[in-house]
């Protein structure tokens, strides 16, 4: 949070039902810093639900775009300005982080995300999503809120993939920027909330739904792909 404030303002934090005492500390910090806003949800609702809560607060205040990042230190705060510049250059696009892994990254996680990335690219007919799971992104708020209000999913671990795919279906292009990601060990205070069977089951169900949606949208997606090919042809 401190690293993010050094790079950008304002910074909004949504505490999603945390019971570790961090909410009280954050609220105290927000009382002393006008650039920091903190909301505390009484019960854990999931990443997507927490983001939707914040986005629905931001939209009527005139905010048009939001950069999202996790609070566990995995995402590089020093890259915030570069991502926001990319968003300013292409305001109609979503700016997606393309993770650069180091030796701290669990091999199973790195290999497993390749499967999700392949499915996401199939479901969008290779519209340009470099990585479907990395949560360090800039979204145009209005289309994302519109997508989430139309269906009941995207509220938990399935949010990142489904947001990228469904925004792509709406014609929101992707800009991909490389960004390092770090996995902290337990000795460094790292705590993973990823549950292998639970979250992979959630992703499987999500890709099943998206595959059905892809079949229904195939003619439109194919027409877009052909159009892109004509524009890029010499």
N, C-alpha and C positions, 0 to 999 in steps of 0.2 A: 504494500500500500504506500509506504514512504517512497519507494523507488518510483512508483507510478506518478506520485505527486511531484516528484522532481522533474518529470518529463512533460506533464500535461495537467491542465485543470479545466473543468472540475473532474474529480474522481468520485464515482459512486460505488458504494459497497452494499451488497445485499447479503445479510447473514441468514443462511437458509436453515434455520432451526438448530444452530450449533449449540452445544451444551458445555463447551470447554472454557467459558468465561470470556471469550474474545469479544462478544457483543458489547459488554459493558465497557471494555477498554476502547473499542472503536467509537462508541457513542461519546465517550469522554473526549477523545481526540477530535471528533467532529465538532464538538462544542467550542473548541479552540481554533478551528480552521474552517474558514468559510468556503474553501475549495473542496472540502470533503463532506459528502452526504452519506448517511448510513441508514439503512432500513433493516429491521430485524423481523423476520418471519417467525411466528410462534412454533411452527412445525416444519420439519423437512419436507419440501415439496419436489425437489429435484432441480438440476441445473437449468433445464429449459424453463420451468415454471418461475424460477427466481429471476431469470433474464427477462421473461415476459413481463413480470411485475415491474421491473425497472424501466423497460421500454415503454410501457403504457403510462408510466409517470413522465417519461421524457418527451413523448410525442406532443402533448398539449402545451408543453413549455417551449416548443419551437425547435427542439433538437431534431436534426435530420439524419444523423449518423451516429453510431456507437461502436467503439472499440471494446471488445470483450476479451478478458483474460482471467486465468485462474489465480487464486490468491496464495498458492503453495510455493511460489518462486520458480516454477518450471518455465514460465513464459518470460521472455526478455523485455523488461520495462524499457531498456535503452533503445529498443526498436519502435517504441510507440510513435515517435515523431515521424519516422520514415513511413510507417503504415498510414498515418493520418495524411501525410503529403500525397501518398498514392491515392487515397480516397478523394482528396481535393482535386487531383488531376483527372479522376474518373468517377464522378459522383454517382453515376447510375450503376456502378459495379459494386460487387462485394470483394473486399480485399482479403484473400485467404493466406494464412501462414503455411509455408511449406517447411516442415520441421527438418532441421539438420541435427542428427543424433550424434552423441559422443559415446564414450565407453560406458557411461552410467545407464544407458538405455537397456532395459531388459530385452533380450533377444526375442522372446516369445511375443512381446508387445509389438516390436518392430516388424516381425514377420507377419503377425496376425493382421495388422492394419492394411497390409497389401491386399488382403482379400476384400476388405471393406472398400478400399480405394477402387479396386477393379469393378465391383458391383456399382458403386456410385457413378463411375464413368460410363458403364453400360447403360444405366438408368437415365443418363442425360445425353446419351449418344456421343460421348467424348466431347463435351462442351467446354472442357478446360479446367476441371477440378483437379488440382495437383494432389491435394491431400484432403480427405473427407473428415478426419477426426480431430485435427489440431484446432483447439479452441481459441487461438490467438488470431483475431479477425476484426475487420471493420464491416459492419452491416449497414445498408440503408434501412432506416427504422420502419418507415411506413409499409413497404412491401413485406417485410418480415412479420410485423404485427398482423397484417392482413392474412398472411399464410397461416399463422398460428391460431388466429381466431376462427378459421374455417374448419379446423379438425382438432380432435382431442389428444393427438400424440405430441411428440417433440417436447415432452415435459421433463424427461430424465436424461439418462446417458445417451438416448437416441437423438438428442437435440442437434448436435453438431453436423452429423451426416445428413439428417433429414432437412435441416435448414438449407444446406448447400444445394441439395438436389431439388427441393421444391422452389427455391428462388431461381435456380437455373431454368426450371420448367416455366416460370413466369417471365423468362427473358432477361433476367439479371445476369450480366456477364461476370466472369471471374477474373480477377487480377491476382496472380500468385507471387508472393514474396518469400524468399528464404529467411528463416529465423531459427536460431539455435534453441534447443530444448534440453533441459537438464532434469534428470531424475535423482532425487535426493535419497540417500540410504537412510535406514532407520537410525543409524548412529548420528546422522546429520539432522535428524528431526523429521525425515520424510515419512508421510503416512499416505498410503494408497487406499482410496475408496473403491478401486476397481475390483469387482467380484467376478472371477473368471466365468463361471457357469451362468450366473444371473445376467451379467451384462452381455455376454455373447449370445445368450438366448434372446435378450431384448433386441440386439442387433439383427439376429436372424429373422425375427418377426417383422422388424422394421423393413428389411430388404425385401421380404415377401410382399409387404404392402406396396413398397415403392415399385417393385417389378410389375405388379398389376397396374399401377398408375402409368408406368412406362409404356405398357402395351396399349393402353387407351390413348396415350399422347404420341405414339410412334409417328403417325403421319406428320404432325406438326413439327416434331423434333427433327425428322428427316428433311423436311422443307427448310428448316433453319440451317441445318448442316450444309445442304446444297447451296443455299444462299451465301453462307460464309465462304464456301469454296470458290464461288464466283467472284466474291469481293477480293479474296486474297490471290486469285489467279493473275499472272502478269498480263 
